[in-house]
Amino acid sequence: MRRFVGFLLTAVFAALVTCTPIDSAPFSMVTTVTEEGHHLTTGIGTRDNGKREIRDLYANYSDQWALYLLGLLKFQQVDQNDPLSYYRISGIHAQPYELWQDAHGVPGMGVGAYCPHMSRLFITWHRPYLALFEQELWKHVKSIAEQAQVDRERWTAAADSFRIPYWDTARGVADGGIPEFLLSPRWPVVGPNGTLVIDNPLYWYQLHPLDRKDFSNADIARYNYTLRWPTTHSSDAIPQLGEWQKAYSEGSKSRQNDINYAFHWASSFQNFSESLENAHSAIHLITGGYPKDSSGQEIHGHMYNTETSAFDPTFMLHHANFDRLLALYTTANPNAWLEPSAVGGNRNWPTFWIPSGGTTDADTRLPPFWKNENEFWTSNDAHHTDVFGYAYPETQYWNFGSDEGWRNNVRGLIQSLYPNSARETLANAVATGDTLTHVVDVDSSFRDWVIHVNASATEMPSTYRAIFSLVGDFSSDASTEIGMWIRMRVDGSGSDAMEIRQAERKGKRFSATEQSLTRAIGLTSSLLDQITAGKLESLDPQAVLPYLEAHLTWNVYGGDDSKRLTPAQLESFAVEVTSTKVYIPKDPSQPLEYSTDTTSYPIRKV
């Protein structure tokens, strides 16, 4: 089948086949609307229908795959003024900062982004958001299936079991890179009414029309379709897909380790949510891209900017995966959930609908997602994915004889799916007897190295990225990226909310903990690569520390213009490395065993 698709793509593009339009017949379904005219967020179907990883959907569920592409394209073609259009639902996230379904915020505050970035509610807010997107996409999927001229029963059954897929971007070296179906503007679909070659709705969203006043970013306001790594600031910019692939590949181990550390080190739900933020933000940045023009100014695609990221078709794939990680965590840790938290400071920012000085908890409303005519969904309401009619491959509890059996299975899967990348490398080395075997001691232990960064929230920009690298021996040598530390904000959370946050930062109203920013970045995997290359002898401190003093460097980019910050702007930016003795259990489903033998070493930038 894959060979046939590759051949068909080649033949189609060579012949410049014209896309066959999709029938725009009306739906047979009716949206649930309250007496006040509010569209409810309900989700679809029953729990037994699971979301699938997008590559699995493509390879093994051809009917659902075809309906997905056809339905998504049809969804994207809905009039942009329709509140249930792809455009308006994408705009809920942030720009164009419009009230959706009478979901007002704090009295007297202007409308801003509904997405609560840098809030305790960030990860749970996206669950009803995904449910709303999915229920509206499904209506188009169902409509297309019902128009089948042959095998209608087969296609309607495929539609009934369809759920939007997720894109797992933390598979490490086993990932295989960005799927081809995200890289081509046209794609063949074998659907209910034959084979079509369509504008690929996973490649871009084409605005119809572009309304420049909806976007504050000058570049975004020029682009007629969503772009990844745009070539220029002008309207004729095209994507640089090779740069996207390169950035994605270079960060594969870092993303895997971010997820591993989030599951392993999280001492609370809040800690887990914060730990996920970096891996989440990394995909935003490397998908939107940050190429530079001839003057050194960065050019950003839609996914880079939180204000416009939801318009990129990868956004929902990406957030479906983080919704899945949330489901895995709450399954493995059933007693962990949102706790009351004061709004303000560095860790729980206000928005136009979350007032500063208040408290957020699991019963805080999540606008603009109406549960009924009087109430919005809350995190407690959306605690389990069942309420929206879906599950994930790992969370289908009805396949197990006991609740604890199911939870233990998920705990083992977490370790198998997201192992520490150094553990993976060393386990393979021991199994094959390669050059890294001397790194593992006879007691199956090794030294795990981590970069720890600390900075003051009152001195750092609200949005920045810090890139850590190992430089070569000579200036002409290529550097090797270790990982990134990323903080992202939504600028349009409401001008009043932004002013409150700025005043808090300047006034230093909150505790040192609230004002402190921290990040841990796995280093061991990069050091193992240097050992394999013959540039480093071992993981012992006497070998690693001199090497890091000579080769470890970092650059921080921040502010509205994403310029590199100067040393004077980074006075609070402190870096140290730690070394911990870690034991590798024989059972791969069990986590690494960290000893108390940890030593910290301050480090200076090269």
Number of C-alpha atoms within 10 A of each C-alpha: 8 9 8 9 13 13 11 15 17 12 12 16 13 9 9 10 13 12 13 11 13 15 10 12 10 10 15 10 10 7 14 12 14 13 7 10 11 20 22 21 26 21 23 23 17 15 16 15 19 20 20 22 18 18 17 14 20 19 11 10 15 17 22 25 25 23 27 29 21 26 25 23 25 22 22 21 19 17 15 18 10 11 16 20 20 26 24 20 19 22 24 24 26 26 25 23 20 19 17 20 16 13 17 17 20 14 9 9 16 19 24 28 25 30 28 26 25 23 23 26 25 17 23 22 25 21 24 28 23 19 25 23 20 21 21 21 23 25 21 26 30 23 22 28 28 19 16 17 10 11 12 15 12 13 23 23 15 21 25 17 17 27 26 25 24 25 21 20 22 22 19 23 16 9 15 11 16 16 14 11 17 17 18 16 13 20 24 20 21 15 21 22 14 10 12 19 20 20 22 21 27 21 22 22 22 20 16 14 10 16 13 16 10 15 18 14 15 12 19 24 17 17 22 18 20 23 28 26 27 28 19 18 21 14 14 11 17 17 18 15 19 11 18 20 16 13 18 20 17 17 22 21 24 26 28 24 25 24 25 23 20 21 24 16 11 16 11 15 19 19 14 20 24 19 21 22 22 22 23 20 20 23 21 23 26 22 27 24 27 21 17 16 12 7 6 9 14 17 22 26 28 27 27 25 21 22 27 24 25 23 27 27 21 22 18 23 21 19 21 25 22 25 21 22 21 21 19 21 23 17 23 21 14 10 10 15 17 20 14 13 16 16 20 25 26 23 21 22 24 28 32 26 26 25 19 20 11 11 16 21 17 20 14 16 21 29 24 28 25 25 19 16 14 9 14 19 23 22 22 15 15 18 17 17 20 17 18 22 19 24 23 24 12 18 20 17 20 11 8 12 9 10 12 13 12 19 22 14 18 21 21 16 17 23 18 16 15 20 24 26 23 22 21 16 15 23 19 14 17 16 9 11 12 12 12 20 16 16 20 20 11 9 8 15 20 23 22 23 26 18 22 19 18 15 18 21 22 19 16 20 19 20 16 21 22 18 16 22 18 21 20 15 12 8 8 8 9 11 17 17 19 24 26 24 20 21 20 22 18 24 20 24 27 22 16 18 24 19 11 16 20 15 12 18 21 11 10 15 13 14 10 13 13 16 19 18 18 15 16 20 21 26 22 22 23 21 24 21 16 17 17 15 10 11 14 16 19 20 21 14 15 10 12 16 17 12 17 18 14 15 17 22 19 18 15 21 18 18 14 11 10 17 14 15 17 11 11 7 13 14 12 17 16 15 19 15 20 18 22 18 16 20 20 19 13 10 10 16 18 16 21 19 12 15 11 9 10 14 12 14 14 13 16 14 13 12
